[in-house]
Amino acid sequence: MKVRTIASCIVFLTVSVTAGQAQTAPQLFNRETLEYPGDKEQQAKLLLRKPVLWGKIKEKSAVIDTAFIIFLKTDPGISKDRLKQYLDEKHIREAEVGGSIAKPLSGVTKNGKHTLARYFVIHDMSTPSIPHRFPDNINDATWGYNRLSHWKWNAGKQPPSHTMITRLGTSKTMIDFSEKKKATKFERDILGPSYYGLFLHVEMLQPRVYPPGTAKSAPVAPDPGFTDAQYERLALMYICAGIRKGEWLVPAFHVDVDELLNDGHDDPQHFELKKFTDYVLKITGDLKSE
């Protein structure tokens, strides 16, 4: 089966801010401090606003559990040795969750100062596009797209993100979290190469249905959007990145990073933030209770 290019559903929007209108996430990013305004709580509330159909963002501020806000502001307090032990106990290879935990994260050097990745960007693949209705087996091993072997890229062609997660919760690292990777319009069109490395990128397998739209712009996602197995693996990847850095990254949605940019994306659709944060808190609790 030929693999189609992974590209999240395109929405045709342009940046247009009138007097009195709130600034978008791309406009709020500070090129000098290499971050969005405020502390991690404020940044997460900016970058985790849920999109609706066609990528519109109606939330002014994301609703995030207090327990996760407190968690974001703490140090991991978990050694790489303990993480390695946990992965071994679960029979999970480092190559499934972002690469070698011994390596530092990617980063950016500006004015003689090196800053490690700060943002953990969650995408959905928005593929395959399916007319009219989803197959009944999209969450089963019988659906071919859930086979990791399906996702291959020709020599010389860059994968779309650092890692990907199927609907079975299986995953693979395409580019180690230690390597720079651009996967948003904001990075490519606004920031440029000297800023690559601040964002880590994870793709969650999610098909789309059309009409409305076409095979190229299919906007309808399954509901629920993702499986529990996907949330659990995503949480583990997030934790691995934080332990590698020694500090928790700010999670972000692709749609918010690219907010109102021309041809910006609409993903992830139907993402349940509470499920993700609950798994993060559960796994870190397990890691600390050896």
C-alpha positions as CSV (number, residue, x, y, z in Angstrom):
1,M,0.0,0.0,0.0
2,K,1.4,3.4,-0.9
3,V,1.8,5.7,2.0
4,R,0.2,9.1,1.3
5,T,1.9,12.2,2.6
6,I,0.9,12.9,6.2
7,A,-0.5,16.4,6.3
8,S,-3.1,17.5,8.9
9,C,-6.3,18.8,7.6
10,I,-5.7,22.2,6.0
11,V,-7.9,25.2,6.9
12,F,-7.6,28.3,4.8
13,L,-7.0,31.1,7.3
14,T,-4.9,34.2,7.2
15,V,-3.6,36.3,10.1
16,S,-5.9,39.3,10.5
17,V,-5.9,41.1,13.8
18,T,-7.9,44.3,14.1
19,A,-7.7,46.9,16.9
20,G,-8.9,45.4,20.2
21,Q,-8.6,41.8,19.0
22,A,-6.4,39.5,21.1
23,Q,-3.1,38.6,19.7
24,T,-2.6,35.1,18.4
25,A,0.0,32.6,19.7
26,P,2.4,33.3,16.8
27,Q,2.3,37.0,17.5
28,L,2.9,36.5,21.2
29,F,6.0,34.4,20.9
30,N,9.1,36.3,22.0
31,R,12.2,35.8,19.8
32,E,14.5,37.0,22.5
33,T,13.3,34.9,25.4
34,L,12.4,32.0,23.1
35,E,9.1,31.5,24.7
36,Y,5.5,32.6,25.0
37,P,4.5,35.1,27.7
38,G,3.9,34.1,31.3
39,D,4.7,31.1,33.4
40,K,4.1,27.5,32.3
41,E,0.5,27.6,33.4
42,Q,-0.2,30.7,31.3
43,Q,1.6,29.2,28.3
44,A,-0.2,25.9,28.6
45,K,-3.6,27.7,28.7
46,L,-2.6,29.5,25.5
47,L,-1.3,26.5,23.7
48,L,-3.9,23.9,24.7
49,R,-7.0,25.6,23.5
50,K,-9.3,23.1,21.8
51,P,-10.1,23.5,18.1
52,V,-13.5,22.8,16.6
53,L,-14.4,21.9,13.0
54,W,-12.2,23.6,10.4
55,G,-9.7,24.5,13.0
56,K,-11.5,27.4,14.7
57,I,-10.4,28.1,18.2
58,K,-13.3,29.4,20.4
59,E,-11.7,29.0,23.8
60,K,-10.0,32.1,25.2
61,S,-8.1,29.9,27.7
62,A,-7.7,26.1,27.9
63,V,-9.3,24.4,30.9
64,I,-6.6,22.4,32.7
65,D,-6.8,20.4,35.9
66,T,-5.2,22.1,38.9
67,A,-3.2,18.9,39.6
68,F,-1.5,19.2,36.2
69,I,-0.8,22.9,36.6
70,I,0.9,22.1,39.9
71,F,2.8,19.2,38.2
72,L,4.1,21.5,35.4
73,K,5.8,23.7,37.9
74,T,7.6,20.9,39.7
75,D,10.9,19.3,38.8
76,P,10.6,15.7,37.5
77,G,12.7,14.2,40.4
78,I,13.0,11.0,38.4
79,S,16.4,9.6,37.3
80,K,17.1,8.3,33.9
81,D,18.1,5.0,35.5
82,R,14.7,4.7,37.0
83,L,13.0,5.6,33.7
84,K,15.1,2.9,32.0
85,Q,14.1,0.4,34.6
86,Y,10.4,1.3,34.1
87,L,10.7,0.9,30.3
88,D,12.4,-2.4,30.6
89,E,9.7,-3.6,33.0
90,K,7.0,-2.6,30.4
91,H,9.1,-4.1,27.6
92,I,9.2,-0.7,25.8
93,R,12.2,0.2,23.8
94,E,13.7,3.7,23.9
95,A,13.3,3.7,20.1
96,E,9.5,3.7,20.6
97,V,9.3,6.8,22.8
98,G,11.6,9.5,21.4
99,G,15.0,7.8,21.2
100,S,17.9,7.3,23.6
101,I,17.1,8.7,27.1
102,A,20.8,9.3,27.6
103,K,20.8,12.0,24.9
104,P,19.8,15.6,25.6
105,L,16.9,17.2,23.9
106,S,17.2,19.4,20.8
107,G,17.7,23.0,21.4
108,V,18.6,26.5,20.1
109,T,21.7,28.6,20.6
110,K,21.1,32.4,20.7
111,N,23.6,35.0,21.9
112,G,25.9,32.4,23.3
113,K,23.2,30.7,25.3
114,H,21.8,27.2,24.6
115,T,18.1,26.6,25.3
116,L,16.8,23.1,25.3
117,A,13.4,22.3,23.7
118,R,10.5,23.9,25.6
119,Y,7.4,22.7,23.9
120,F,5.9,19.3,23.3
121,V,3.6,19.7,20.3
122,I,0.7,17.2,19.8
123,H,-0.5,16.6,16.2
124,D,-3.0,14.3,14.6
125,M,-2.2,12.7,11.2
126,S,-5.5,13.5,9.6
127,T,-5.0,10.5,7.4
128,P,-6.3,8.5,5.7
129,S,-9.2,10.5,4.2
130,I,-12.2,8.3,4.0
131,P,-15.5,9.1,2.1
132,H,-18.7,9.1,4.1
133,R,-17.9,6.9,7.2
134,F,-15.1,5.4,9.2
135,P,-14.5,1.7,9.0
136,D,-15.6,-0.2,12.1
137,N,-12.0,-1.5,12.8
138,I,-10.0,1.7,13.0
139,N,-9.0,0.8,16.6
140,D,-8.1,-2.8,15.8
141,A,-5.0,-4.6,14.6
142,T,-6.9,-5.6,11.5
143,W,-6.9,-1.9,10.2
144,G,-3.7,-1.7,8.1
145,Y,-2.8,1.8,9.2
146,N,-2.3,0.5,12.7
147,R,0.7,-1.4,11.6
148,L,4.0,0.5,12.2
149,S,5.4,-1.2,9.1
150,H,2.9,0.8,7.0
151,W,4.6,4.1,7.9
152,K,7.8,4.4,5.9
153,W,9.4,7.3,4.1
154,N,11.5,7.2,1.0
155,A,15.2,7.9,1.2
156,G,15.7,11.7,1.2
157,K,12.2,12.5,2.4
158,Q,11.9,13.7,6.0
159,P,9.2,12.2,8.3
160,P,6.6,14.7,9.4
161,S,7.5,14.6,13.1
162,H,9.8,13.1,15.7
163,T,7.5,10.3,16.7
164,M,4.1,8.7,15.8
165,I,1.5,6.7,17.7
166,T,-1.0,4.3,16.2
167,R,-4.5,3.8,17.5
168,L,-3.2,0.6,19.2
169,G,-0.8,2.7,21.3
170,T,2.2,1.3,19.4
171,S,4.7,3.9,18.4
172,K,8.0,4.6,16.7
173,T,10.7,7.2,16.7
174,M,11.4,8.6,13.3
175,I,13.8,11.4,14.5
176,D,15.3,11.3,18.0
177,F,14.1,14.0,20.3
178,S,17.8,15.2,20.4
179,E,17.5,16.3,16.7
180,K,16.0,19.5,15.4
181,K,12.7,19.1,13.5
182,K,10.3,21.6,12.1
183,A,6.7,20.5,11.8
184,T,4.6,23.7,11.9
185,K,4.0,26.6,9.7
186,F,5.1,28.8,12.5
187,E,8.5,27.3,12.6
188,R,8.9,27.2,8.9
189,D,7.4,30.5,7.8
190,I,7.7,32.7,10.8
191,L,10.7,31.7,13.0
192,G,13.1,30.1,10.5
193,P,15.9,27.6,10.8
194,S,17.8,29.3,13.6
195,Y,14.9,28.6,15.9
196,Y,14.4,24.9,15.0
197,G,14.9,22.7,18.1
198,L,12.5,24.5,20.5
199,F,9.6,22.2,19.6
200,L,9.3,18.4,19.8
201,H,6.6,16.9,17.6
202,V,4.4,13.8,18.1
203,E,1.8,12.6,15.5
204,M,-1.3,10.7,16.7
205,L,-2.9,8.4,14.1
206,Q,-6.4,9.8,13.3
207,P,-8.3,9.3,10.1
208,R,-10.8,11.8,8.7
209,V,-14.1,11.6,6.8
210,Y,-15.5,13.8,4.1
211,P,-17.8,15.5,3.0
212,P,-17.9,18.2,4.0
213,G,-14.7,19.2,2.3
214,T,-12.7,16.9,0.0
215,A,-10.2,14.1,0.4
216,K,-7.5,16.8,0.8
217,S,-9.3,18.8,3.4
218,A,-11.5,16.2,5.1
219,P,-12.4,17.8,8.4
220,V,-14.5,15.2,10.3
221,A,-12.6,13.3,13.0
222,P,-13.8,10.2,14.9
223,D,-15.4,10.9,18.2
224,P,-13.8,9.9,20.6
225,G,-10.8,11.2,18.7
226,F,-8.2,8.9,20.2
227,T,-7.9,5.7,22.1
228,D,-6.8,5.3,25.7
229,A,-3.8,3.4,24.5
230,Q,-2.8,6.4,22.5
231,Y,-3.1,8.8,25.5
232,E,-1.1,6.4,27.6
233,R,1.8,6.2,25.1
234,L,1.7,10.0,24.5
235,A,1.9,10.6,28.2
236,L,4.9,8.3,28.4
237,M,6.7,10.1,25.5
238,Y,6.0,13.4,27.3
239,I,7.5,12.1,30.5
240,C,10.6,10.7,28.7
241,A,11.2,14.1,27.2
242,G,10.9,15.8,30.5
243,I,13.2,13.5,32.3
244,R,15.8,13.8,29.5
245,K,15.6,17.6,30.0
246,G,15.3,17.6,33.8
247,E,12.3,19.9,33.4
248,W,8.7,19.4,32.2
249,L,8.0,20.8,28.8
250,V,4.8,22.8,28.0
251,P,2.4,20.7,26.0
252,A,0.8,22.4,23.0
253,F,-1.6,21.7,20.2
254,H,-0.5,22.1,16.6
255,V,-3.5,24.3,15.8
256,D,-2.6,26.8,18.6
257,V,1.1,27.0,17.5
258,D,-0.1,27.9,14.0
259,E,-3.1,30.0,15.1
260,L,-4.6,31.9,12.1
261,L,-1.6,31.4,9.9
262,N,-2.3,31.0,6.2
263,D,-3.0,27.3,5.5
264,G,-2.7,26.6,9.2
265,H,-3.8,23.2,10.5
266,D,-6.7,22.1,12.6
267,D,-5.3,19.4,14.8
268,P,-5.7,17.6,17.1
269,Q,-9.4,17.2,16.8
270,H,-11.4,15.7,19.7
271,F,-8.4,15.5,22.0
272,E,-9.4,14.9,25.7
273,L,-6.9,16.8,27.7
274,K,-8.0,15.3,31.0
275,K,-7.2,11.8,29.7
276,F,-3.7,12.9,28.7
277,T,-3.0,14.7,32.0
278,D,-4.4,11.8,34.1
279,Y,-2.0,9.4,32.4
280,V,0.9,11.7,32.9
281,L,0.1,11.9,36.6
282,K,-0.4,8.2,36.9
283,I,2.8,7.2,35.1
284,T,4.9,9.7,37.1
285,G,3.3,8.4,40.3
286,D,4.3,4.8,39.2
287,L,7.8,5.9,38.5
288,K,8.2,7.5,41.9
289,S,6.8,4.6,43.8
290,E,9.5,2.1,43.3
